[in-house]
């Protein structure tokens, strides 16, 4: 088990952990009914914090932030000598936590995405994580919620008896949701990105060699260039240049600003 604490990647504090340590921390928080915000961040997720003073404050307030992307893991190893041999990828972490939850008799709630995706996920997930108890599912409202509406969502999740809530709203909406609602729900809230679509069988994961090479962004860009070209062709070079500056001691992190406490749902 590897758990070497948080290290700064462009001012975003990422945990130097492996899957075993991440799962252990999440399950411990679930059993203790402890508010626990979790996110798995790739380059795009890190850069949302770099470019938004409120959001970097949210990210750094989360209890566990794992290196979802290989370039984030590489940066942690190069900048801080963390010697991580693998990333902690959101979709894989989702399955590992679901399996551990099943072994511990803890139920899991799924919040976000669309009803169609959730229907497919409910059908396929028991084959991927035998014994899982799905406490409930609720699609995203695709709007910015008032505090009262967030209270209603939290009350529904708590009433389901869930011990863990998976959140699939896309970056950065899901991190905002985890930040805003972990205290409301008193359980781990895991922002897991495309895990819902992958495990529902509606989107194919890249081949293992592409994942190991850190080239998932290229496959996604080819698949949807009109929507993603700005994210990858502008953000990725900026990320690399900023990492080099941090290594040279010439990078100044974004100064956090207290965020507005009204989040998306």
Secondary structure, 3 states (H helix, E strand, C coil): CCEEEEEEECCEEEEEECHHHHHHHHHHHHHCCCCEEEEEECHHHHHHHHCCHHHHHHHHHCCEEEECCHHHHHHHHHHHCCCCCCCCCHHHHHHHHHHHHHHHCCCEEEEECCHHHHHHHHHHHHHHCCCCCEEEEECCCCCECCHHHHHHHHHHHHHCCCCEEEEECCCCHHHHHHHHHHHHHCCEEEECCCHHHHHCCCCCCCCHHHHHCCCHHHHHHHHCHHHHHHHHHHHHHHHHHHHHHHHCCCCCCCCCCCCCCCCEC
